[in-house]
């Protein structure tokens, strides 16, 4: 199937061939019939992509600060690589979609195959959308009209926040598509509407629709004009739907408002407010969030947990329903706003001229073919692969796979056979970028493929354990990004599958493969480090991530201790040459949580060593992100951000510095080498012994038990199995 994407690096709009999305639980797979081009939003993306690097930086000063902070921490080259990699990730375009349901996932009971629906799906021949972002379309509403459902909900949410009453005067500042829809909805609420825009074509259309409309950039002062039209009272409310960087709009809206007037921002404008204007009139100012309550809430959008109607009357889905009902009753007429209907294949007709200032289009629609060519799914016979070609199948196509894992595999000389992602687009883009033979949305194709002998799993954390077991049972070696498991009950099936198949299991604990970590190991005793108890402190200045991120969700990400602090437990295990026997975790706050991202873990090791992992999210970004300190036999090592190692008390070593290297490439080189060799010495340091991987996983799980029980927890046995049954070797 084909999907439209925007390259932010080059500014090019591309029609990509991608695999058909796989419908999951609570999702709906839709074959698109029409989609509406949101000219304002998509014009901004196109213009941003076409801008120079300096112009891009000027448009996003907050991102520039982040880049400078990263440059200070990680160095110039890693920062530049990260910036260009980010710009090289194409964005899906579009969010106003109408189509026919072709498949529904589990838990979707109120939609059937063949139903016509509107959704916020992108410009693509097939889209997979969570149920709460889909609404049925009645037969009396055409595809062209239904394409306005989602963008109509944006206008509707702005009106709901304004809460207009009968006969009020409301100014709509900006008469693009959202502005015109807002004006129509305000009229339905019994309001007198005054529209402002600098485009004469839009003004004429508004006047034809019966609205008072004028150009605020002409000689007439817009505030004085509104005062004149309201007999000196001023506007009861203003809805800003314009997109302009200037602060002048917010100033003018304050001046034209009556005392205690309301202002709602739907568009994007400069927000340098004049306190005097707002203070003297006691103005109310609110910012509208997209389609309405539920937007950006994963519980609502992705997991389908609706808000109770008596408490949240108008969610984003109920706003969708409202627009469709208004179209059905012919109370909302959107046909005059349709400028053109263009076939999907001829998308350039719209996008090649979207940034031109003289383009007068209001709403452009894309029309899709009745049949969709899907990429074929090959039939694979169930044959167990016993060779050693290090042919890799990658499950997961997110940022980390793109930025780190796949480049490391390429550097290691791996044969990249196939890549899978749930949505399909990311897999298709990375396949093209890295020369991967196949892309798909069905990860089982990779697991069943007899040509693949190593599966790399880089999905969200809750899928790691299950996919690892499936891959092992199919006779594959497995590299799984940390963590290996997020619940105790997940660990035993992995161990049983590994012991039964003898396949290699490797987790992305890459820090021990850094040249700095290898040097530290050699300095503190190498293979004999287990005989020399030491103290190791790992301080991680992780930085905050949004509270609603999936990483914090115990059932999906497991929390940052499980998902990230495990790196440093493994590193300390490597340096001490021993295993953790007990752990105690303390988290920050008066009402701490086991998924807190500011915690300290105390570790006791079999050989008498101790470890501390300080994982903090509340530190300054100007400080180093990771610092490792080792204290042993009156000697000290300090590693800052995997860029500089300093020794104190060593006769022949003082420091080692260079480019930041966290060991990703070295780990992959050793992994690919080991897959090709096919055997491993249990005492060899080439890879991480499987018992150590299990011990680290047990330790993170035990840390959560420690939090709940407020004390030390013995690590051995956590995971409901006896460690003595675990063999030392991988094969």
DAVENZI-V480857 format. One record per pair of residues at least 6 apart in sequence whose ideal C-beta (glycine too) atoms are under 7 Angstrom apart, sorted by the first residue. I is the first residue (numbers start at 1). J is the second residue. Records with the same first field share a line. If there is no record, write none. Layout:
I=J, J
This chain:
1=18, 20, 124, 125, 126, 372, 373, 374
2=15, 16, 17, 124, 125
3=16, 18, 92, 122, 123, 124, 425
4=13, 15, 93, 94, 123, 124, 347
5=14, 16, 90, 91, 92, 93, 425
6=13, 45, 46, 49, 90, 91, 93
7=14, 49, 90
8=48, 49, 87, 91
9=49, 87, 88
10=49
11=46, 49, 50
13=46, 351
14=90
15=347
16=425, 428, 429
17=428
18=424, 425, 428
19=375, 424, 427, 428, 439, 440, 441
20=126, 374, 375, 424, 441
21=29, 126, 128, 422, 423, 424, 441
22=422, 441, 442
23=29, 103, 104, 105, 128
24=105, 422
25=105, 106, 107
26=105, 107, 108, 130, 131, 303, 304
27=105, 128, 129, 130, 131
28=101, 104, 108, 111, 117, 129, 131, 134
29=102, 103, 126, 128
30=97, 99, 100, 101, 102, 117, 119, 121, 126, 127, 129
31=99, 100, 102, 125, 126, 372
32=97, 99, 121, 124, 125, 126, 127, 368
33=98, 99, 100, 143, 368
34=98, 143, 144, 147, 365, 366, 367, 368
35=94, 96, 97, 123, 147, 366
36=96, 147, 148, 151, 363, 365
37=94, 350, 364, 366
38=95, 96, 151
39=176, 177, 354, 361, 364
40=176, 243
42=93, 354
43=354, 355
44=243
45=91
46=351, 354, 355
47=355
48=56, 59
51=59
57=64
67=79, 83
69=621, 622
70=79, 82
71=79
72=622
73=624, 625, 641
74=641, 660
75=643, 659, 660
77=659
78=660
82=403
85=402, 403
89=402
90=429
92=122, 425
93=122, 123
94=122, 123
95=120, 122, 150
96=147, 149, 150, 151
97=118, 119, 120, 121, 127
98=118, 137, 143, 146, 147
99=117
100=114, 116
101=111, 112, 113, 114, 115, 117
102=113
103=113
104=111, 113
107=304
108=131
111=117, 134, 136
115=136
116=137
117=134, 135, 136, 137
118=135, 137, 146, 149, 150, 320, 324
119=127, 129, 133, 134
120=129, 133, 150
121=127, 129
123=366
125=368, 372
126=372
128=423
130=301, 302, 304
131=304
132=294, 300, 301, 304, 306, 317
133=301, 317
135=149, 317, 320, 321, 324
137=146, 324
138=328
140=328
141=324, 327, 328
144=338, 341, 365
145=327, 334, 335
146=324, 327
147=365
148=323, 334
149=320, 323, 324
150=291, 320
151=177, 178, 181
152=181, 323
153=291, 292, 316, 319, 320, 323
154=178, 266, 290, 291
155=178, 181, 182, 185
156=185, 319, 322, 323
157=288, 290, 291, 292, 319
158=182, 239, 264, 266, 288
159=182, 185, 186, 189
160=314
161=264, 286, 288
162=170, 237, 239, 262, 264
164=170, 186, 189, 191, 237
166=190
167=190
168=191, 236, 237
169=191, 192, 194, 230, 235, 236
170=186, 191, 193, 235, 236, 237, 238, 239
171=194, 196, 226, 235, 238, 256
172=179, 182, 183, 193, 195, 239, 241
173=196, 238, 240, 241, 242, 249, 253
174=197, 240, 241, 242, 267
175=195, 197, 202, 203, 206, 213
176=202, 241
177=337, 362, 363
178=241, 266
179=195, 241
180=206, 337, 362
182=239, 241
183=193, 195, 206, 211
184=332
186=193
187=193
188=331
193=211
194=212, 226, 229
195=206, 211, 212, 213
196=214, 216, 222
197=203, 215
198=215, 217
201=360
203=213, 214, 215
205=362
206=213
207=213
212=229
214=220, 225
216=222, 252
222=252, 256
223=252, 255, 256
226=234, 235, 256
227=234, 256
233=258
234=256, 257, 258, 261
235=256, 257, 258, 261
236=258, 261
237=261, 262
238=253, 256, 257, 263
239=264, 266
240=249, 253, 263, 265, 266, 267, 269
241=266, 267
242=249, 267, 269
243=267, 268
244=269
245=270
246=270
247=270, 272
249=269
250=269, 270, 271, 273
251=274, 277
253=263
254=274, 277, 278, 283
255=277
257=263, 281, 283
259=281, 282
260=281, 282
261=281, 283
262=284
263=283, 284, 285
264=286, 288
265=287, 288
266=288
278=285
289=295
291=316, 319
292=314, 315, 316, 319
293=307, 312, 314, 315, 316
294=300, 301, 307, 315, 316, 317
295=316
298=548, 550
299=305
300=306, 307
306=315
307=315
323=332
326=332
337=362, 363
338=363, 365
339=361, 362, 363, 364
340=361, 364
341=365, 367
342=349, 350, 364, 366, 367
343=367
344=366, 367, 368, 369
347=366
350=364
353=359
377=442, 445
380=445, 448, 449, 450
381=450
382=448
383=450
384=475
385=450, 451, 453, 475
387=453
388=675, 676, 677, 678
389=415, 453
390=414, 415, 453, 454, 672, 675, 676
391=415, 417, 451, 452, 453, 454
392=409, 414, 415, 416, 417, 452, 454, 456
393=417, 418, 446, 449, 452, 455
394=401, 406, 416, 419, 456, 458
395=420, 443, 446, 455, 456, 457, 458, 459, 467
396=421, 457, 458, 459
397=419, 421, 426, 427, 430
398=426, 458
400=458
401=458
402=430
404=664
405=456, 458
406=430, 434
408=664, 665, 668
409=416, 668
410=434
411=665, 668
412=665, 668, 669, 672
413=672
414=672
416=434, 436
417=437, 438, 451, 452
418=436, 437, 438, 439, 440, 445, 446, 449, 452
419=427, 430, 431, 436, 439
420=427, 440, 441, 442, 443, 445, 446
421=427, 441
422=441
424=441
427=439, 440
428=439
430=436
431=438, 439
443=467
446=452, 455
447=455, 470, 471, 474, 476
448=474
452=476
453=476, 477, 675
454=476, 477, 479, 675
455=471, 476, 478
456=479
457=464, 467, 468, 478, 480, 481
458=481
459=467
460=550, 556, 557
461=483, 486, 556, 557, 558, 563
462=486, 555, 556
464=480, 483, 484, 485
465=484, 485, 490, 494
468=478, 480, 484, 494, 505
469=493, 494, 497
471=478
472=478, 497, 498, 501, 503
473=497, 501
475=501, 503
476=503
477=503, 504, 675
478=503, 505
479=506, 671
480=507
481=508
482=507, 508, 509, 563, 566, 567
483=558, 562, 563, 566, 697, 700
484=494, 507, 693, 697
485=491, 494, 697
486=558, 562
488=701, 718, 719, 720
489=720
491=697, 719
492=719, 720, 721
495=694, 721, 726
498=505, 690
499=727
502=731
504=674, 675, 730
505=690, 693
506=671, 687, 688
507=688, 693
509=567, 570, 688, 696
510=662, 663, 664, 667
511=517, 567, 570, 571, 662, 663
512=570, 571, 574, 663
513=663, 666, 667, 670
514=642, 661, 662, 663
515=661
516=639, 642, 645, 656, 661
517=571, 574, 663
519=645, 656
520=575, 630, 637, 639, 645
521=529, 574, 575
523=637, 647, 650, 653
524=532, 534, 575, 630, 632
525=532
529=575, 576, 577
530=576, 577, 578, 607
532=632, 633
533=607, 608, 609
534=576, 609, 630, 631, 632
535=610, 631
536=572, 575, 576, 611, 630
537=612, 629
538=568, 571, 572, 613, 628
539=614, 627
540=568, 614, 615, 616, 626
541=616, 619, 623, 624, 625
542=560, 564, 597, 615, 616, 617
543=617, 621
544=617, 618
545=551
550=556, 557
551=557, 560, 563
552=559, 595
554=595
557=563
559=594, 595
560=597, 615
561=599, 615, 700, 703
562=700
565=601, 613, 615, 700
566=696, 700
568=613
569=580, 603, 613, 696, 699, 700
570=696
571=628
572=603, 611
573=579, 580, 692, 695, 696
575=630
576=605, 607, 609
577=607
578=605, 606, 607, 609
579=605, 606, 692, 695
580=603, 604, 605, 695, 699, 715
581=604, 605, 606, 714, 715, 716
582=604, 712, 713, 714, 715
583=601, 602, 603, 699, 702, 703, 706, 713, 715
584=602, 706, 711, 712
585=599, 601, 703, 706, 707
586=599, 600
587=593, 596, 598, 599, 707
588=596, 598, 599
589=596
594=704, 707, 708
597=615, 617
598=616, 617, 618
599=615
600=612, 614
601=613, 703
602=612
603=610, 611
604=610
605=611
624=640, 641
625=641
626=641, 642
627=638, 639, 640
628=639
629=636, 638
630=636, 637
634=649
635=648, 649, 650
636=648, 649
637=645, 647
638=646
639=645
641=660
642=660, 661, 662
643=657, 658, 660
644=655, 657
645=655, 656
646=655
647=653, 654, 655
670=686, 687
671=687
674=680, 686, 687
678=731
679=731
680=686, 687, 729, 730, 731
682=689, 728, 729
689=728
690=730
691=726, 728
694=726
695=715
698=715, 718, 719
699=715
701=718, 719
702=713, 715, 718
705=713, 718
706=712, 713
716=723
717=723
